[in-house]
């Protein structure tokens, strides 16, 4: 978890906002996403991962 917190802090400092992480979530996966965003200088990897999580969540909420 320290890696996640470090990546979250770096993301917040780089982009000026704290990333919203959907629950439940996997530390390792979101750590990689935040790290990629910081390393590339773009929050696009984060935005794409967040959108995908939301899409999956909406689809699963429609299941019987």
N, CA, C and O atoms as a printed pandas DataFrame, in Angstrom:
     atom_number atom_name residue_name chain_id  residue_number  x_coord  y_coord  z_coord
0              1         N          UNK        A               1    0.803   -1.198    0.000
1              2        CA          UNK        A               1    0.000    0.000    0.000
2              3         C          UNK        A               1    0.849    1.267    0.000
3              4         O          UNK        A               1    0.386    2.278   -0.528
4              5         N          UNK        A               2    2.052    1.281    0.552
5              6        CA          UNK        A               2    2.857    2.509    0.475
6              7         C          UNK        A               2    3.095    2.956   -0.963
7              8         O          UNK        A               2    3.112    4.157   -1.234
8              9         N          UNK        A               3    3.281    2.015   -1.896
9             10        CA          UNK        A               3    3.472    2.389   -3.296
10            11         C          UNK        A               3    2.240    3.111   -3.832
11            12         O          UNK        A               3    2.353    4.105   -4.549
12            13         N          UNK        A               4    1.060    2.600   -3.474
13            14        CA          UNK        A               4   -0.168    3.247   -3.928
14            15         C          UNK        A               4   -0.251    4.672   -3.383
15            16         O          UNK        A               4   -0.533    5.608   -4.131
16            17         N          UNK        A               5   -0.009    4.835   -2.102
17            18        CA          UNK        A               5   -0.103    6.163   -1.493
18            19         C          UNK        A               5    0.901    7.129   -2.108
19            20         O          UNK        A               5    0.596    8.305   -2.306
20            21         N          UNK        A               6    2.085    6.636   -2.405
21            22        CA          UNK        A               6    3.101    7.472   -3.051
22            23         C          UNK        A               6    2.655    7.876   -4.463
23            24         O          UNK        A               6    2.812    9.031   -4.858
24            25         N          UNK        A               7    2.102    6.927   -5.216
25            26        CA          UNK        A               7    1.622    7.231   -6.568
26            27         C          UNK        A               7    0.425    8.174   -6.522
27            28         O          UNK        A               7    0.301    9.059   -7.368
28            29         N          UNK        A               8   -0.451    7.991   -5.545
29            30        CA          UNK        A               8   -1.604    8.876   -5.405
30            31         C          UNK        A               8   -1.145   10.309   -5.102
31            32         O          UNK        A               8   -1.680   11.264   -5.664
32            33         N          UNK        A               9   -0.168   10.454   -4.228
33            34        CA          UNK        A               9    0.374   11.773   -3.888
34            35         C          UNK        A               9    1.016   12.416   -5.113
35            36         O          UNK        A               9    0.789   13.593   -5.394
36            37         N          UNK        A              10    1.824   11.636   -5.845
37            38        CA          UNK        A              10    2.487   12.157   -7.045
38            39         C          UNK        A              10    1.454   12.581   -8.092
39            40         O          UNK        A              10    1.615   13.610   -8.748
40            41         N          UNK        A              11    0.406   11.790   -8.243
41            42        CA          UNK        A              11   -0.661   12.127   -9.189
42            43         C          UNK        A              11   -1.312   13.448   -8.784
43            44         O          UNK        A              11   -1.495   14.340   -9.613
44            45         N          UNK        A              12   -1.657   13.564   -7.512
45            46        CA          UNK        A              12   -2.306   14.775   -7.001
46            47         C          UNK        A              12   -1.428   16.005   -7.221
47            48         O          UNK        A              12   -1.920   17.059   -7.623
48            49         N          UNK        A              13   -0.138   15.869   -6.959
49            50        CA          UNK        A              13    0.793   16.986   -7.147
50            51         C          UNK        A              13    0.941   17.332   -8.628
51            52         O          UNK        A              13    1.029   18.508   -8.982
52            53         N          UNK        A              14    0.969   16.331   -9.485
53            54        CA          UNK        A              14    1.192   16.545  -10.922
54            55         C          UNK        A              14   -0.012   17.162  -11.621
55            56         O          UNK        A              14    0.125   18.050  -12.463
56            57         N          UNK        A              15   -1.219   16.664  -11.248
57            58        CA          UNK        A              15   -2.416   17.068  -11.980
58            59         C          UNK        A              15   -3.337   18.011  -11.202
59            60         O          UNK        A              15   -4.313   18.516  -11.756
60            61         N          UNK        A              16   -3.038   18.248   -9.937
61            62        CA          UNK        A              16   -3.800   19.219   -9.157
62            63         C          UNK        A              16   -5.131   18.728   -8.618
63            64         O          UNK        A              16   -5.934   19.519   -8.125
64            65         N          UNK        A              17   -5.368   17.435   -8.710
65            66        CA          UNK        A              17   -6.584   16.889   -8.103
66            67         C          UNK        A              17   -6.319   15.459   -7.645
67            68         O          UNK        A              17   -5.465   14.761   -8.192
68            69         N          UNK        A              18   -7.066   15.044   -6.636
69            70        CA          UNK        A              18   -6.918   13.690   -6.115
70            71         C          UNK        A              18   -7.723   12.731   -6.982
71            72         O          UNK        A              18   -8.880   13.008   -7.301
72            73         N          UNK        A              19   -7.129   11.617   -7.364
73            74        CA          UNK        A              19   -7.867   10.656   -8.176
74            75         C          UNK        A              19   -8.973    9.993   -7.360
75            76         O          UNK        A              19   -8.774    9.641   -6.197
76            77         N          UNK        A              20  -10.120    9.829   -7.971
77            78        CA          UNK        A              20  -11.218    9.100   -7.344
78            79         C          UNK        A              20  -11.078    7.649   -7.789
79            80         O          UNK        A              20  -11.072    7.354   -8.984
80            81         N          UNK        A              21  -10.969    6.764   -6.834
81            82        CA          UNK        A              21  -10.784    5.347   -7.151
82            83         C          UNK        A              21  -12.076    4.611   -6.801
83            84         O          UNK        A              21  -12.492    4.622   -5.642
84            85         N          UNK        A              22  -12.722    3.965   -7.789
85            86        CA          UNK        A              22  -13.965    3.238   -7.512
86            87         C          UNK        A              22  -13.715    2.061   -6.571
87            88         O          UNK        A              22  -12.667    1.419   -6.630
88            89         N          UNK        A              23  -14.680    1.789   -5.712
89            90        CA          UNK        A              23  -14.579    0.654   -4.790
90            91         C          UNK        A              23  -15.486   -0.458   -5.271
91            92         O          UNK        A              23  -16.524   -0.147   -5.855
92            93         N          UNK        A              24  -15.183   -1.715   -5.076
93            94        CA          UNK        A              24  -13.903   -2.202   -4.552
94            95         C          UNK        A              24  -12.813   -2.063   -5.608
95            96         O          UNK        A              24  -13.092   -2.023   -6.806
96            97         N          UNK        A              25  -11.594   -1.992   -5.155
97            98        CA          UNK        A              25  -10.497   -1.786   -6.089
98            99         C          UNK        A              25   -9.279   -2.591   -5.679
99           100         O          UNK        A              25   -9.161   -3.041   -4.539
100          101         N          UNK        A              26   -8.381   -2.762   -6.630
101          102        CA          UNK        A              26   -7.168   -3.550   -6.441
102          103         C          UNK        A              26   -5.984   -2.580   -6.387
103          104         O          UNK        A              26   -5.707   -1.865   -7.350
104          105         N          UNK        A              27   -5.293   -2.569   -5.242
105          106        CA          UNK        A              27   -4.172   -1.638   -5.054
106          107         C          UNK        A              27   -3.173   -1.692   -6.199
107          108         O          UNK        A              27   -2.778   -0.658   -6.736
108          109         N          UNK        A              28   -2.765   -2.901   -6.571
109          110        CA          UNK        A              28   -1.720   -3.044   -7.579
110          111         C          UNK        A              28   -2.145   -2.456   -8.925
111          112         O          UNK        A              28   -1.364   -1.766   -9.580
112          113         N          UNK        A              29   -3.368   -2.729   -9.330
113          114        CA          UNK        A              29   -3.842   -2.249  -10.630
114          115         C          UNK        A              29   -3.921   -0.727  -10.658
115          116         O          UNK        A              29   -3.468   -0.100  -11.615
116          117         N          UNK        A              30   -4.490   -0.135   -9.621
117          118        CA          UNK        A              30   -4.616    1.324   -9.603
118          119         C          UNK        A              30   -3.274    2.002   -9.368
119          120         O          UNK        A              30   -3.059    3.122   -9.832
120          121         N          UNK        A              31   -2.378    1.345   -8.660
121          122        CA          UNK        A              31   -1.025    1.886   -8.500
122          123         C          UNK        A              31   -0.370    1.998   -9.866
123          124         O          UNK        A              31    0.248    3.015  -10.183
124          125         N          UNK        A              32   -0.505    0.948  -10.679
125          126        CA          UNK        A              32    0.075    0.962  -12.027
126          127         C          UNK        A              32   -0.537    2.066  -12.890
127          128         O          UNK        A              32    0.175    2.744  -13.631
128          129         N          UNK        A              33   -1.850    2.244  -12.795
129          130        CA          UNK        A              33   -2.533    3.275  -13.589
130          131         C          UNK        A              33   -2.045    4.666  -13.185
131          132         O          UNK        A              33   -1.723    5.486  -14.044
132          133         N          UNK        A              34   -1.991    4.931  -11.880
133          134        CA          UNK        A              34   -1.549    6.251  -11.415
134          135         C          UNK        A              34   -0.092    6.492  -11.782
135          136         O          UNK        A              34    0.284    7.594  -12.184
136          137         N          UNK        A              35    0.724    5.452  -11.642
137          138        CA          UNK        A              35    2.144    5.564  -11.981
138          139         C          UNK        A              35    2.316    5.876  -13.471
139          140         O          UNK        A              35    3.125    6.726  -13.841
140          141         N          UNK        A              36    1.558    5.190  -14.317
141          142        CA          UNK        A              36    1.635    5.441  -15.757
142          143         C          UNK        A              36    1.232    6.881  -16.078
143          144         O          UNK        A              36    1.862    7.535  -16.908
144          145         N          UNK        A              37    0.195    7.365  -15.427
145          146        CA          UNK        A              37   -0.249    8.744  -15.654
146          147         C          UNK        A              37    0.845    9.737  -15.298
147          148         O          UNK        A              37    1.126   10.659  -16.063
148          149         N          UNK        A              38    1.463    9.550  -14.137
149          150        CA          UNK        A              38    2.516   10.467  -13.695
150          151         C          UNK        A              38    3.712   10.388  -14.636
151          152         O          UNK        A              38    4.278   11.415  -15.015
152          153         N          UNK        A              39    4.098    9.169  -15.014
153          154        CA          UNK        A              39    5.273    8.997  -15.875
154          155         C          UNK        A              39    5.068    9.577  -17.273
155          156         O          UNK        A              39    6.007   10.105  -17.868
156          157         N          UNK        A              40    3.847    9.481  -17.800
157          158        CA          UNK        A              40    3.590    9.995  -19.146
158          159         C          UNK        A              40    3.217   11.474  -19.145
159          160         O          UNK        A              40    3.197   12.121  -20.192
160          161         N          UNK        A              41    2.921   11.999  -17.958
161          162        CA          UNK        A              41    2.532   13.407  -17.869
162          163         C          UNK        A              41    1.116   13.667  -18.351
163          164         O          UNK        A              41    0.760   14.801  -18.674
164          165         N          UNK        A              42    0.315   12.618  -18.398
165          166        CA          UNK        A              42   -1.069   12.739  -18.852
166          167         C          UNK        A              42   -1.975   11.951  -17.916
167          168         O          UNK        A              42   -1.638   10.839  -17.509
168          169         N          UNK        A              43   -3.121   12.523  -17.577
169          170        CA          UNK        A              43   -4.055   11.772  -16.740
170          171         C          UNK        A              43   -4.976   10.867  -17.565
171          172         O          UNK        A              43   -5.930   10.297  -17.036
172          173         N          UNK        A              44   -4.687   10.743  -18.844
173          174        CA          UNK        A              44   -5.505    9.903  -19.723
174          175         C          UNK        A              44   -5.579    8.437  -19.265
175          176         O          UNK        A              44   -6.673    7.873  -19.255
176          177         N          UNK        A              45   -4.451    7.794  -18.883
177          178        CA          UNK        A              45   -4.568    6.408  -18.412
178          179         C          UNK        A              45   -5.538    6.279  -17.229
179          180         O          UNK        A              45   -6.304    5.319  -17.148
180          181         N          UNK        A              46   -5.497    7.249  -16.322
181          182        CA          UNK        A              46   -6.413    7.240  -15.179
182          183         C          UNK        A              46   -7.856    7.412  -15.655
183          184         O          UNK        A              46   -8.738    6.655  -15.251
184          185         N          UNK        A              47   -8.094    8.397  -16.506
185          186        CA          UNK        A              47   -9.458    8.663  -16.978
186          187         C          UNK        A              47  -10.024    7.463  -17.729
187          188         O          UNK        A              47  -11.200    7.134  -17.573
188          189         N          UNK        A              48   -9.199    6.808  -18.541
189          190        CA          UNK        A              48   -9.660    5.634  -19.291
190          191         C          UNK        A              48   -9.969    4.463  -18.361
191          192         O          UNK        A              48  -10.980    3.782  -18.536
192          193         N          UNK        A              49   -9.110    4.226  -17.379
193          194        CA          UNK        A              49   -9.338    3.134  -16.427
194          195         C          UNK        A              49  -10.592    3.400  -15.596
195          196         O          UNK        A              49  -11.376    2.488  -15.334
196          197         N          UNK        A              50  -10.774    4.650  -15.186
197          198        CA          UNK        A              50  -11.953    5.011  -14.403
198          199         C          UNK        A              50  -13.222    4.798  -15.231
199          200         O          UNK        A              50  -14.202    4.246  -14.730
200          201         N          UNK        A              51  -13.209    5.230  -16.486
201          202        CA          UNK        A              51  -14.367    5.057  -17.364
202          203         C          UNK        A              51  -14.684    3.575  -17.570
203          204         O          UNK        A              51  -15.852    3.184  -17.589
204          205         N          UNK        A              52  -13.658    2.761  -17.721
205          206        CA          UNK        A              52  -13.859    1.317  -17.896
206          207         C          UNK        A              52  -14.477    0.703  -16.641
207          208         O          UNK        A              52  -15.382   -0.125  -16.740
208          209         N          UNK        A              53  -14.002    1.098  -15.471
209          210        CA          UNK        A              53  -14.575    0.610  -14.210
210          211         C          UNK        A              53  -16.052    0.988  -14.112
211          212         O          UNK        A              53  -16.880    0.171  -13.707
212          213         N          UNK        A              54  -16.376    2.210  -14.478
213          214        CA          UNK        A              54  -17.767    2.663  -14.429
214          215         C          UNK        A              54  -18.632    1.878  -15.411
215          216         O          UNK        A              54  -19.765    1.520  -15.089
216          217         N          UNK        A              55  -18.108    1.608  -16.603
217          218        CA          UNK        A              55  -18.849    0.831  -17.594
218          219         C          UNK        A              55  -19.143   -0.573  -17.067
219          220         O          UNK        A              55  -20.266   -1.064  -17.187
220          221         N          UNK        A              56  -18.139   -1.209  -16.490
221          222        CA          UNK        A              56  -18.309   -2.557  -15.930
222          223         C          UNK        A              56  -19.319   -2.533  -14.792
223          224         O          UNK        A              56  -20.172   -3.415  -14.691
224          225         N          UNK        A              57  -19.221   -1.536  -13.951
225          226        CA          UNK        A              57  -20.139   -1.407  -12.812
226          227         C          UNK        A              57  -21.590   -1.255  -13.304
227          228         O          UNK        A              57  -22.500   -1.871  -12.749
228          229         N          UNK        A              58  -21.799   -0.449  -14.325
229          230        CA          UNK        A              58  -23.150   -0.243  -14.854
230          231         C          UNK        A              58  -23.693   -1.516  -15.488
231          232         O          UNK        A              58  -24.861   -1.859  -15.304
232          233         N          UNK        A              59  -22.844   -2.215  -16.233
233          234        CA          UNK        A              59  -23.283   -3.466  -16.857
234          235         C          UNK        A              59  -23.640   -4.506  -15.807
235          236         O          UNK        A              59  -24.645   -5.203  -15.941
236          237         N          UNK        A              60  -22.834   -4.614  -14.774
237          238        CA          UNK        A              60  -23.096   -5.626  -13.749
238          239         C          UNK        A              60  -24.327   -5.271  -12.913
239          240         O          UNK        A              60  -24.969   -6.165  -12.363
240          241         N          UNK        A              61  -24.663   -3.997  -12.810
241          242        CA          UNK        A              61  -25.856   -3.619  -12.045
242          243         C          UNK        A              61  -27.131   -3.974  -12.807
243          244         O          UNK        A              61  -28.205   -4.048  -12.210
244          245         N          UNK        A              62  -27.028   -4.192  -14.111
245          246        CA          UNK        A              62  -28.190   -4.565  -14.924
246          247         C          UNK        A              62  -28.428   -6.071  -14.948
247          248         O          UNK        A              62  -29.466   -6.529  -15.424
248          249         N          UNK        A              63  -27.475   -6.835  -14.440
249          250        CA          UNK        A              63  -27.635   -8.291  -14.437
250          251         C          UNK        A              63  -28.717   -8.694  -13.440
251          252         O          UNK        A              63  -28.863   -8.071  -12.389
252          253         N          UNK        A              64  -29.480   -9.747  -13.776
253          254        CA          UNK        A              64  -30.556  -10.200  -12.860
254          255         C          UNK        A              64  -30.021  -10.780  -11.577
255          256         O          UNK        A              64  -30.796  -11.199  -10.718
